[in-house]
């Protein structure tokens, strides 16, 4: 998975400053919607581990995130997670899913998918 999340650096910065991001105030400008939708394919099976990770970071309002996340999962399970049937909030959460996955990878491996030195 080589998804380039719009909000990864904002999540990490919020964590550093102990701030919480209101996902309802984030915009979709600059998010590649097709790639964001594809992010969920590989990781849908790990839903509860993923949600535990998101909750542990305390950088988003978890209730808002999980509510939208479950809507996305429901659409995915019903084959309705397509570009024409997705809200802006769902697009933002899909981007955040990609960001959290990459953040977890950085923490676990000490580097990102691109082996960028900025995360060491």
C-alpha positions in Angstrom: 0.0 0.0 0.0 1.5 3.3 -1.1 -1.2 5.7 -0.2 -0.2 9.3 0.3 -2.5 10.7 2.9 -3.3 14.4 3.0 -3.6 14.4 6.8 -0.7 12.2 8.0 1.5 15.1 9.1 -1.4 16.9 10.7 -2.2 13.8 12.8 1.4 13.5 13.9 1.6 17.2 14.7 -1.6 17.0 16.7 -0.3 14.1 18.7 2.9 16.0 19.5 0.9 19.0 20.7 -1.8 17.0 22.5 -4.5 18.4 20.3 -7.6 16.8 18.9 -8.7 17.2 15.2 -12.4 17.7 14.5 -12.8 15.6 11.4 -16.0 17.4 10.5 -13.9 20.5 9.8 -11.5 18.8 7.4 -11.9 19.2 3.7 -11.5 16.8 0.8 -9.5 19.1 -1.4 -6.4 17.3 -2.5 -7.6 13.8 -1.6 -7.4 11.2 -4.3 -10.8 9.7 -3.8 -10.2 6.5 -5.9 -7.0 5.8 -4.0 -8.7 6.6 -0.6 -11.5 4.1 -1.4 -8.9 1.4 -2.3 -7.2 1.8 1.1 -10.0 0.0 2.9 -9.7 -3.2 0.7 -6.6 -4.4 2.4 -7.4 -3.5 6.0 -11.1 -4.1 6.4 -10.4 -7.5 8.2 -8.5 -5.8 11.1 -11.3 -3.4 12.0 -11.2 -3.7 15.8 -7.4 -3.6 16.1 -7.4 -0.6 13.9 -10.0 1.2 16.0 -8.0 0.5 19.1 -5.0 2.0 17.5 -6.9 5.1 16.5 -8.5 5.5 19.9 -5.1 5.2 21.6 -3.6 8.1 19.7 -6.3 10.5 20.9 -5.9 12.9 17.9 -9.4 12.7 16.5 -12.8 12.7 18.2 -13.2 9.0 18.4 -17.0 8.8 18.4 -17.2 10.8 15.2 -14.4 8.8 13.6 -15.8 5.4 14.5 -19.4 6.3 13.5 -18.2 7.3 10.0 -15.8 4.3 9.9 -18.7 1.9 10.5 -20.7 3.6 7.8 -17.8 3.0 5.4 -17.5 -0.6 6.5 -21.2 -1.2 6.0 -21.0 0.3 2.5 -18.0 -1.8 1.8 -19.7 -5.0 2.9 -22.7 -4.2 0.8 -20.6 -3.4 -2.3 -21.7 0.2 -2.2 -18.4 1.9 -1.4 -18.1 3.7 -4.7 -17.2 7.2 -5.7 -20.8 8.2 -6.5 -22.1 6.9 -3.1 -19.7 8.5 -0.6 -20.0 11.6 1.5 -17.3 14.2 2.1 -16.9 13.0 5.7 -16.4 9.5 4.5 -13.7 10.6 2.1 -12.0 12.4 4.9 -12.2 9.3 7.1 -10.9 7.1 4.3 -7.9 9.5 4.0 -7.4 9.3 7.8 -7.5 5.5 7.6 -4.6 5.6 5.2 -2.8 8.1 7.5 -3.2 6.0 10.6 -2.0 2.9 8.7 1.1 4.7 7.5 1.6 6.2 11.0 1.5 2.7 12.5 3.9 1.5 9.9 6.3 4.3 10.8 6.1 3.5 14.5 6.5 -0.2 14.0 9.3 -0.1 11.3 10.9 3.3 12.1 10.3 4.4 8.5 7.5 4.9 6.1 6.7 3.1 2.8 9.0 5.4 0.9 11.9 5.0 3.4 11.9 8.7 3.9 14.4 9.9 6.4 12.1 12.7 7.8 10.4 10.2 10.1 13.5 8.7 11.8 
